[in-house]
Amino acid sequence: MVEVLVAVIAGYLLGSVPVAVLVARVHGVDPRDVGDRNPGYWNVKEQLGRRAAVPVFAGDTLKGALAALSGLLISGGHTTVLGAVTAESVAPVYLAVAAAMAGHAWPVFAAFRGGRCILTFAGGIAVICPPAFVLAVAALVVTALALRSFAMGARLAVFGVPVLQLLFAPAELVAATGGLMCLIGLRFGQAALADRRR
C-alpha cells in the first residue's frame, strides 16, 4: 500500500510540472490565454512554431514515462518477456500514470489549469506495453504520411492503443488502459464546457 501511495504522489507531482507554460513563457506567451487555451504541444506549436514546441512534446511524454517507471521500480519491475507490465507491478504503474495524467490536467504547480494529457498517456503506455506503443507510433507515421495529417495519425494511434495492447496483454489490462483514456475524455469534456461558458 505504501508503494502504491508513493507511486501516485510521484506521478501527480511529475504530471503537475507545467512544461508548456514554462516553455511558452520563455517566448513571452502563456498558452492558457491564447489559441485554444490548452497548455500543451499542439497549442504551443500553433502559436510559436514546431521548433519551440519540441521541448513540450518531449517533456509531456516524459512525464508519463517517468511516472510509469517510478511505479515499476518501486514494485519490483515485474514485466513480461516483451516488457509489458505484469503481476505486482500492474497497480502501481497504472495508478502512477493515472496520477501523472491528472497532474497534467489539473496541475498543482499551475493553478490547476492544465492540458489534455494525451502525450502523458502516450509516455505511460510506452512503459506499460512497449510493443503496443511501438506499433501505435508506426500507425501514426504511416497514417500521417498517407493522409498528410499528423492530427489524424495521432488520433488513430491513441484510439488504436487498446486494440494493439490486446496482442500482448490480457483483457483486464486493456480495460485499465481504457480507464486511462477516460481521463483524456473527461479533460476534453471539461474544456468544451469551459469554452461554451466564455
N, C-alpha and C positions, 0 to 999 in steps of 0.2 A: 504493500500500500504506500509506503514511503517513497519507493522508487517511482510509482505512478505519479504521485504528487510532485516530486522533483521534476519529472519529465513534463508535466503540464505547466508548471511555473516557468521552467526554462523555455518551453515552446512559446508561451504567451509573451514573455519578455523579448525573445528573439523576433517574434512576429510584430511586436509593437515598434520596432525601430523603423521610423518613417523615411525609408530610403528615397522615395520620390520627392518628398518635401525637402529633404536635405540637399539632394542634387539640384533641384529646381531653384532653391534659394540662392545657390552659388551664381545663378544666372539672373537673379532678381525677380523670380516668379514664384508664386505659391500655386501649385496645381489645383488646390482646392477652391480657388477663386476664379479660374479661367477654364475655357473649353468646356468639357463635360463635368468638370469639378471632381473628377476621380483622381486621387493621388496614386497613379500607377503608371506603368510603362507606356501604355498607348497614349494617354493624355500628354505626358511629357514629350513623347515623340512628335505628336501633333503640334505642340507649342514651341518646342526647342530644337527639333530635328533628331534624326536617328542617332547620331554620334553622342549627343548629350544624354539620350535615353538608355544607352547601353549599360551604364552602371546601375540603372534602375532595374532593367531586365535581369542582370546578374544578381543584384542584391536581393530582390524579392524572391527569386528562385532559390537562392542560397539559404534564405530564412527557413523555408520549408525543409530543405535537405538537412540543415544543421539541427533543426528540431527533431526530425526523424532519427538522425544519427545519435542524438543525445538519448532518446528513448531506447534505441538499440543497444547502446553501450552500457547503460545502467541496468539493462535487463539481461545481460549476458550474451548479447549478439547472436540470438538464435535465428538462423536463416536456412533456406533450402540450398541445394547444390547450385541453383541458378541465382541465388542471392535474395530471393523473396523472403520477407519476414515470416516467422512461424513460431509456434509454441509460446513460451512465456514472453517473447518479445512483442507479440501482436498488440496487446492492450496498451503498453507504454508507448509504442511507436505511433499507433493511430491516435491516441489521446494527445500526444505531443504535437502531431501535425494539426489536429483539430484546434488545439490551443494556439498554435502559430497562425493559423488562418483567422481565428477570432482576434488575435492580436493585430494582425494586418488590417482586418476590417474595422476594429474598434480599438485603436492603439492608445495605451495609457500615456505614451510619450508625445501624443499629438492631439490632445483634447478629444479623443475617441472619434476622430474624423479620419477614417481610413479608406482603403481601396477595396477592390472586389475579390481579392485573394486567389486569382486564377494561377498566377505564377508560383505563389507559395504552395498551392495544391500540387502543381507540377513538380516542384522540388521535393515535396514529400513523397510523391509517387516514385520518383527516381530511386528512393531508398526502400520504399515499401515493396515495390516489384520492379526491379531494374529491367528485365526483358520486356515487360509491357510498356515501360517508359520509352525504351529504345524504339519499339515498333510504333508507338504513338508519334514520336518525333519523325520517324520515317514517313508516316502517313501525312504529317503536317507538311513536310518538304515536298513530297510528290504532289499533294493537292494544291499547295501554294504555287508550285511551278506550272501545273496543268491549268489551273484557273486564274493564274496571275493574281492571286488574292491571299495574302498572309492571314487575314482575318478568317476566311473560310477554312483554310488549313488548320488554324488554331482551334476553331470550333469542332471540326471533325476529330482532331486529336484528343481534345478534352472529353468529348462525349463518347469517343471510342475506347477510352481507358478501361472501363469496366468489362467491355467485351473482350479486349485483349488480355486483361488480367485473368479472365476465366481459363485461358490456356495454361496458366502457371499456378493458379491458386484456387482453393476451394470456394464454393459459392458464398459461404458466410463472410469471407474476407472481401469478396466483391461487393457484398451488401454493405460492409463497413465503408468501403470506398464510396459507394453511393451516398452514405451518410455524410461523408466529407463534401461531396458535391452539393448536397443540400445547403451547406453553409454558403456556397457560392450563390445559389439561387436566392437564399434569404437576403444576402447583401445586395443583389441586383434588385430584388423587390423593394427593399428599403430605399435604395437610390431612386427608383422610379416614383415612389410615393413622395420623396423629398422634392423631386422635380415638379410634380403636379402642384405642390403647395407653393412653389415660387411664383 
